[in-house]
């Protein structure tokens, strides 16, 4: 049963990611990749939220939903595009905002997790 839930969660994460990327595409090699930022920050929050959750919930939502929702390769691609377009400032800004927002989101999720599951 857990495998079915994992597959369903992964499908949901992939669909959410697809529609986010579809609705908020970066236009041009120097445009800010909002969709990639949003899905990765939301994923960081959800993973933080799962820290104190029951084991099966962590597996299904962490590996399934967040595994399909977030992506390191997407971040790498966005950085690569900006760097090779000569937009070093845009790449650095994106990376800085992504890391700061991701850490804040994860810490917020962890804080909320300790309140919900402890």
MODELLER restraints for C-alpha pairs under 7 A, 6 or more apart:
rsr = mdl.restraints
at = mdl.atoms
rsr.add(forms.Gaussian(group=physical.xy_distance, feature=features.Distance(at['CA:5:A'], at['CA:60:A']), mean=6.31, stdev=0.5))
rsr.add(forms.Gaussian(group=physical.xy_distance, feature=features.Distance(at['CA:6:A'], at['CA:60:A']), mean=4.57, stdev=0.5))
rsr.add(forms.Gaussian(group=physical.xy_distance, feature=features.Distance(at['CA:6:A'], at['CA:64:A']), mean=5.00, stdev=0.5))
rsr.add(forms.Gaussian(group=physical.xy_distance, feature=features.Distance(at['CA:7:A'], at['CA:64:A']), mean=6.50, stdev=0.5))
rsr.add(forms.Gaussian(group=physical.xy_distance, feature=features.Distance(at['CA:9:A'], at['CA:60:A']), mean=6.49, stdev=0.5))
rsr.add(forms.Gaussian(group=physical.xy_distance, feature=features.Distance(at['CA:9:A'], at['CA:61:A']), mean=6.34, stdev=0.5))
rsr.add(forms.Gaussian(group=physical.xy_distance, feature=features.Distance(at['CA:9:A'], at['CA:64:A']), mean=5.03, stdev=0.5))
rsr.add(forms.Gaussian(group=physical.xy_distance, feature=features.Distance(at['CA:9:A'], at['CA:65:A']), mean=4.58, stdev=0.5))
rsr.add(forms.Gaussian(group=physical.xy_distance, feature=features.Distance(at['CA:10:A'], at['CA:64:A']), mean=4.14, stdev=0.5))
rsr.add(forms.Gaussian(group=physical.xy_distance, feature=features.Distance(at['CA:10:A'], at['CA:65:A']), mean=4.56, stdev=0.5))
rsr.add(forms.Gaussian(group=physical.xy_distance, feature=features.Distance(at['CA:10:A'], at['CA:67:A']), mean=6.91, stdev=0.5))
rsr.add(forms.Gaussian(group=physical.xy_distance, feature=features.Distance(at['CA:10:A'], at['CA:68:A']), mean=5.29, stdev=0.5))
rsr.add(forms.Gaussian(group=physical.xy_distance, feature=features.Distance(at['CA:12:A'], at['CA:65:A']), mean=6.47, stdev=0.5))
rsr.add(forms.Gaussian(group=physical.xy_distance, feature=features.Distance(at['CA:13:A'], at['CA:65:A']), mean=4.54, stdev=0.5))
rsr.add(forms.Gaussian(group=physical.xy_distance, feature=features.Distance(at['CA:13:A'], at['CA:66:A']), mean=6.38, stdev=0.5))
rsr.add(forms.Gaussian(group=physical.xy_distance, feature=features.Distance(at['CA:13:A'], at['CA:68:A']), mean=4.93, stdev=0.5))
rsr.add(forms.Gaussian(group=physical.xy_distance, feature=features.Distance(at['CA:13:A'], at['CA:69:A']), mean=4.40, stdev=0.5))
rsr.add(forms.Gaussian(group=physical.xy_distance, feature=features.Distance(at['CA:14:A'], at['CA:68:A']), mean=4.99, stdev=0.5))
rsr.add(forms.Gaussian(group=physical.xy_distance, feature=features.Distance(at['CA:14:A'], at['CA:69:A']), mean=5.52, stdev=0.5))
rsr.add(forms.Gaussian(group=physical.xy_distance, feature=features.Distance(at['CA:16:A'], at['CA:69:A']), mean=6.85, stdev=0.5))
rsr.add(forms.Gaussian(group=physical.xy_distance, feature=features.Distance(at['CA:17:A'], at['CA:39:A']), mean=6.53, stdev=0.5))
rsr.add(forms.Gaussian(group=physical.xy_distance, feature=features.Distance(at['CA:17:A'], at['CA:69:A']), mean=5.32, stdev=0.5))
rsr.add(forms.Gaussian(group=physical.xy_distance, feature=features.Distance(at['CA:20:A'], at['CA:35:A']), mean=5.65, stdev=0.5))
rsr.add(forms.Gaussian(group=physical.xy_distance, feature=features.Distance(at['CA:21:A'], at['CA:35:A']), mean=5.18, stdev=0.5))
rsr.add(forms.Gaussian(group=physical.xy_distance, feature=features.Distance(at['CA:24:A'], at['CA:34:A']), mean=6.54, stdev=0.5))
rsr.add(forms.Gaussian(group=physical.xy_distance, feature=features.Distance(at['CA:24:A'], at['CA:35:A']), mean=5.51, stdev=0.5))
rsr.add(forms.Gaussian(group=physical.xy_distance, feature=features.Distance(at['CA:25:A'], at['CA:35:A']), mean=6.72, stdev=0.5))
rsr.add(forms.Gaussian(group=physical.xy_distance, feature=features.Distance(at['CA:26:A'], at['CA:32:A']), mean=6.11, stdev=0.5))
rsr.add(forms.Gaussian(group=physical.xy_distance, feature=features.Distance(at['CA:26:A'], at['CA:33:A']), mean=5.00, stdev=0.5))
rsr.add(forms.Gaussian(group=physical.xy_distance, feature=features.Distance(at['CA:29:A'], at['CA:81:A']), mean=5.66, stdev=0.5))
rsr.add(forms.Gaussian(group=physical.xy_distance, feature=features.Distance(at['CA:29:A'], at['CA:82:A']), mean=5.56, stdev=0.5))
rsr.add(forms.Gaussian(group=physical.xy_distance, feature=features.Distance(at['CA:29:A'], at['CA:85:A']), mean=6.27, stdev=0.5))
rsr.add(forms.Gaussian(group=physical.xy_distance, feature=features.Distance(at['CA:30:A'], at['CA:82:A']), mean=5.51, stdev=0.5))
rsr.add(forms.Gaussian(group=physical.xy_distance, feature=features.Distance(at['CA:30:A'], at['CA:87:A']), mean=6.15, stdev=0.5))
rsr.add(forms.Gaussian(group=physical.xy_distance, feature=features.Distance(at['CA:30:A'], at['CA:90:A']), mean=6.44, stdev=0.5))
rsr.add(forms.Gaussian(group=physical.xy_distance, feature=features.Distance(at['CA:33:A'], at['CA:78:A']), mean=6.91, stdev=0.5))
rsr.add(forms.Gaussian(group=physical.xy_distance, feature=features.Distance(at['CA:36:A'], at['CA:74:A']), mean=6.71, stdev=0.5))
rsr.add(forms.Gaussian(group=physical.xy_distance, feature=features.Distance(at['CA:36:A'], at['CA:75:A']), mean=6.71, stdev=0.5))
rsr.add(forms.Gaussian(group=physical.xy_distance, feature=features.Distance(at['CA:37:A'], at['CA:98:A']), mean=6.06, stdev=0.5))
rsr.add(forms.Gaussian(group=physical.xy_distance, feature=features.Distance(at['CA:39:A'], at['CA:69:A']), mean=6.22, stdev=0.5))
rsr.add(forms.Gaussian(group=physical.xy_distance, feature=features.Distance(at['CA:39:A'], at['CA:70:A']), mean=5.79, stdev=0.5))
rsr.add(forms.Gaussian(group=physical.xy_distance, feature=features.Distance(at['CA:40:A'], at['CA:70:A']), mean=4.90, stdev=0.5))
rsr.add(forms.Gaussian(group=physical.xy_distance, feature=features.Distance(at['CA:40:A'], at['CA:71:A']), mean=6.93, stdev=0.5))
rsr.add(forms.Gaussian(group=physical.xy_distance, feature=features.Distance(at['CA:41:A'], at['CA:101:A']), mean=6.27, stdev=0.5))
rsr.add(forms.Gaussian(group=physical.xy_distance, feature=features.Distance(at['CA:41:A'], at['CA:102:A']), mean=4.77, stdev=0.5))
rsr.add(forms.Gaussian(group=physical.xy_distance, feature=features.Distance(at['CA:41:A'], at['CA:105:A']), mean=6.21, stdev=0.5))
rsr.add(forms.Gaussian(group=physical.xy_distance, feature=features.Distance(at['CA:43:A'], at['CA:66:A']), mean=5.42, stdev=0.5))
rsr.add(forms.Gaussian(group=physical.xy_distance, feature=features.Distance(at['CA:43:A'], at['CA:69:A']), mean=6.67, stdev=0.5))
rsr.add(forms.Gaussian(group=physical.xy_distance, feature=features.Distance(at['CA:43:A'], at['CA:70:A']), mean=5.88, stdev=0.5))
rsr.add(forms.Gaussian(group=physical.xy_distance, feature=features.Distance(at['CA:44:A'], at['CA:102:A']), mean=5.67, stdev=0.5))
rsr.add(forms.Gaussian(group=physical.xy_distance, feature=features.Distance(at['CA:44:A'], at['CA:105:A']), mean=5.87, stdev=0.5))
rsr.add(forms.Gaussian(group=physical.xy_distance, feature=features.Distance(at['CA:44:A'], at['CA:106:A']), mean=4.85, stdev=0.5))
rsr.add(forms.Gaussian(group=physical.xy_distance, feature=features.Distance(at['CA:45:A'], at['CA:105:A']), mean=4.52, stdev=0.5))
rsr.add(forms.Gaussian(group=physical.xy_distance, feature=features.Distance(at['CA:45:A'], at['CA:106:A']), mean=4.46, stdev=0.5))
rsr.add(forms.Gaussian(group=physical.xy_distance, feature=features.Distance(at['CA:45:A'], at['CA:108:A']), mean=6.72, stdev=0.5))
rsr.add(forms.Gaussian(group=physical.xy_distance, feature=features.Distance(at['CA:45:A'], at['CA:109:A']), mean=4.81, stdev=0.5))
rsr.add(forms.Gaussian(group=physical.xy_distance, feature=features.Distance(at['CA:46:A'], at['CA:109:A']), mean=6.34, stdev=0.5))
rsr.add(forms.Gaussian(group=physical.xy_distance, feature=features.Distance(at['CA:47:A'], at['CA:62:A']), mean=5.93, stdev=0.5))
rsr.add(forms.Gaussian(group=physical.xy_distance, feature=features.Distance(at['CA:47:A'], at['CA:106:A']), mean=6.77, stdev=0.5))
rsr.add(forms.Gaussian(group=physical.xy_distance, feature=features.Distance(at['CA:48:A'], at['CA:106:A']), mean=4.56, stdev=0.5))
rsr.add(forms.Gaussian(group=physical.xy_distance, feature=features.Distance(at['CA:48:A'], at['CA:107:A']), mean=6.42, stdev=0.5))
rsr.add(forms.Gaussian(group=physical.xy_distance, feature=features.Distance(at['CA:48:A'], at['CA:109:A']), mean=4.17, stdev=0.5))
rsr.add(forms.Gaussian(group=physical.xy_distance, feature=features.Distance(at['CA:48:A'], at['CA:110:A']), mean=4.36, stdev=0.5))
rsr.add(forms.Gaussian(group=physical.xy_distance, feature=features.Distance(at['CA:49:A'], at['CA:109:A']), mean=4.05, stdev=0.5))
rsr.add(forms.Gaussian(group=physical.xy_distance, feature=features.Distance(at['CA:49:A'], at['CA:110:A']), mean=5.14, stdev=0.5))
rsr.add(forms.Gaussian(group=physical.xy_distance, feature=features.Distance(at['CA:49:A'], at['CA:112:A']), mean=6.28, stdev=0.5))
rsr.add(forms.Gaussian(group=physical.xy_distance, feature=features.Distance(at['CA:49:A'], at['CA:113:A']), mean=4.64, stdev=0.5))
rsr.add(forms.Gaussian(group=physical.xy_distance, feature=features.Distance(at['CA:50:A'], at['CA:58:A']), mean=5.57, stdev=0.5))
rsr.add(forms.Gaussian(group=physical.xy_distance, feature=features.Distance(at['CA:50:A'], at['CA:113:A']), mean=6.45, stdev=0.5))
rsr.add(forms.Gaussian(group=physical.xy_distance, feature=features.Distance(at['CA:51:A'], at['CA:110:A']), mean=6.25, stdev=0.5))
rsr.add(forms.Gaussian(group=physical.xy_distance, feature=features.Distance(at['CA:51:A'], at['CA:113:A']), mean=6.42, stdev=0.5))
rsr.add(forms.Gaussian(group=physical.xy_distance, feature=features.Distance(at['CA:52:A'], at['CA:113:A']), mean=5.70, stdev=0.5))
rsr.add(forms.Gaussian(group=physical.xy_distance, feature=features.Distance(at['CA:52:A'], at['CA:114:A']), mean=6.23, stdev=0.5))
rsr.add(forms.Gaussian(group=physical.xy_distance, feature=features.Distance(at['CA:52:A'], at['CA:117:A']), mean=5.70, stdev=0.5))
rsr.add(forms.Gaussian(group=physical.xy_distance, feature=features.Distance(at['CA:53:A'], at['CA:117:A']), mean=5.99, stdev=0.5))
rsr.add(forms.Gaussian(group=physical.xy_distance, feature=features.Distance(at['CA:79:A'], at['CA:91:A']), mean=5.36, stdev=0.5))
rsr.add(forms.Gaussian(group=physical.xy_distance, feature=features.Distance(at['CA:82:A'], at['CA:88:A']), mean=6.53, stdev=0.5))
rsr.add(forms.Gaussian(group=physical.xy_distance, feature=features.Distance(at['CA:82:A'], at['CA:90:A']), mean=6.60, stdev=0.5))
rsr.add(forms.Gaussian(group=physical.xy_distance, feature=features.Distance(at['CA:82:A'], at['CA:91:A']), mean=5.42, stdev=0.5))
rsr.add(forms.Gaussian(group=physical.xy_distance, feature=features.Distance(at['CA:83:A'], at['CA:91:A']), mean=6.17, stdev=0.5))
